[in-house]
């Protein structure tokens, strides 16, 4: 067995999938739900067989990898009217194209071109003005609106308004101006710009992905101008140009073929994901513009043969251009994440506004009259802004963008490309994923990574080393690998480009589809393919197709010296002149039931026992579960006495995330590296609009439970310190700024400053324990340990805690900052005492999780977040 791994992601073949509309009510012409039906055959060479009944499968259930008939109901969601209209317009335009229906003579007449001479320079100049450059038009970008959105999305307006108000409270209302107010205004303004910067960076990261579309088009092409072949920039091609296409060239535009060689084939995987090349034809083979073989689509490349074609569409009018335009233009609606963030902002702003109104009402109705010297208008403004800012998670944009970037990078490492960071979270609400076969989101490049020989799994490098070792030791144990090399090279339509013969194996250019290229490179790494082919003459060739799902090549022997490396050693003696060797490569579920023997390590054929069959099935299923393309290689000597197929190898192919902004943003970001809880895939997908990311349960947990506990503990530590300094709680509570009797004013101010710093330290320390508590919703800290278990550990938590500690020292112990924000160093015992409160929060949350696990349908489980 061999495993092939390409440059990016993989997806299963769609050839065995049919969409069958069914009417929900008899006699009505309405379209019913779509049924996804997969058909499979084990008993014949055809893979299509009807299934007797369609079994409805719950999309939330795990579907094991089985090679059998499946029928899956997929809910048909209606797109918005605008999107549907746009897609219908594109489909209508393509349906009305008739370049493939008319004759070549009529085509040339309509485009005023010539097969012999091409276009004249005068014609080219006119058509450049008429059609423009042959390049996708960049999507419209509303720079002003987009830039304003960076600044005024989310909490941006509140931060800016708060900064302006505090600036006003500093001057001209401040009498005298207070440096602390100026510092607060500057911090708010800085956070405002930092949030905008992260929003801008997020959009820039997303735009880089779609900018890569241009790299998929050719830079140059060969065209006829005034009867002379010229090398042109692809962007200078215009409709009516006659282009010359050779093997290895990419099509610069949509063309209608007017001359083709018999072996001309094109790889359309960049558009369709189909790795099987499509033959070229002069005459139309289908009424569908996308399916006919007389049309070459922009971006596809010629894998063999030569062609002459007339350009019929350029730029946005090509199929590639239409797809690029639909894909890259900005979406007008909000993503699921944007809706959730907007909902969260609305909730927080409502609470914040309510509290500000309450503060202003208390001041206007009571404090201004009863205690006029306590809070003046500048202090009221600063107090209102402070109350508002206290509700704003300033680190939200930083943590959100960082978390999405981390998640996107994790997905990219698993060969999943995200067009936009904002769509990453939407996967949490997906109930059904429909995937196409390999190549759809890939460069259509593959490589063999693993092989299974006689039940032994090895990497491509290990196979190479093992074959060399067997040669050095003059052993026959390597004969099985020799047969692998020979059959992989014979049953292969790929060919090395002679012009790159001097380059290394990875750099050599190969003509053929992605699968053949990968297997040919693998075979060449084991030994010379050309040497193996020298001993055999091909008599028959059946190309791979989606119906049979296999490729066959039959050879006659030209030199008996090549027999030992091609067939089992026990068969060489009875292989007579005139006998043929059938080699086959294809899907294991089609070929495996037809195999009766396999090649052992020593190179002899062995009866395929149920034990070995189960082992092969397990390997095949394991590789399939990892998203790899699995292929099986087999051979059969054909003589007067027919022999059954002998299993040879399987090939697995794999198509190749104020101060609290600085003390807790890294901690929040570290949670993006958190491993999923054990039961995360057992939970149903989140229902959009019903299961909110931020709902009343989370609000109660964060503000009503944990928030109140941390606030109470922090106040308790502050007032306890004042009590120890001789300033009793009764003299400070509701004192309204009055100085306690017999207390020095400077001493009182210094102690209040220190008590405020203790309040801050208590919050920072308690957040360390809260960070451990919020890692999971139901699992205990011991079940989901942060260290010691690779399946659950998150080592980023500890740098986050250290960073918060460093930032706390920065705000408290830097003299220049102490004078500005009224902080002071905190006695060492007040760094350790808050740990008891933090431990209490952790233990209480552990008790909550235990109750939820113990009574999953109880009251606490229903109200817990």
Secondary structure, DSSP 8 states (H G I E B T S, - for coil): -EEEE-SS------TTEEEEE--SSTT------EEEEE---SSSS------SS-----TTS-----SS-EEEEE------HHHHHHHHHHHHHHHH--TTTS-HHHHHHHTT--TTT-B-HHHHHHHHHHH--SS-------HHHHHHHHHHSTTHHHHHHHHHHHHHHHTTS-SS--HHHHHHHHHHHHHHHHHHHHHHHHHHHHHHHHHGGGGGS-SEEEEEETTEEEEEEGGG--TT-EEEEETT-B-SSEEEEEEE-TT-EEE-HHHH---S-EE--SS---SSTTT-TTEE-TT-EEEESEEEEEEEE-GGGSHHHHHHHHHHS--SS--HHHHHHHHHHHHHHHHHHHHHHHHHHHIIIIIHHH-TTT--HHHHHHHHHHHHHHH--TTHHHHHHHHHHHHHHHHHHTT---S-GGGTGGGGG-S------TTTTS-S---EEEEEETTEEEEHHHHHHHHHHHHHTT-STTHHHHHHHHHHHHS---EE-GGGTTS-TTTS-EES-HHHHHHHHHHHHHS-HHHHHTTEEEEEEE---TTT-EEEEEEEES-GGGSTTTS-HHHHTT--TT-EEEEEEEEHHHHGGGEEEEE-TTS-EEE--HHHHHHHHHHHHHHHHTTEEEEEEEEEEE-SS---EEEEEEEEEE-----HHHHSHHHHHHGGG----TTGGGS----TTTS-SS-HHHHIIIIIIIIHHHHHHHHHHHHHHHHHTT--HHHHTT-TT---TT--HHHHHHHHHHHHHHHHHHHHHHHHHHHHHTT-SSS-TTTT-SSS-TTT--THHHHHHHHHHHHHHHHHH-HHHHHHHT-----THHHHTHHHHHHHHHHHHHHHHHHHHH-TTSHHHHH--
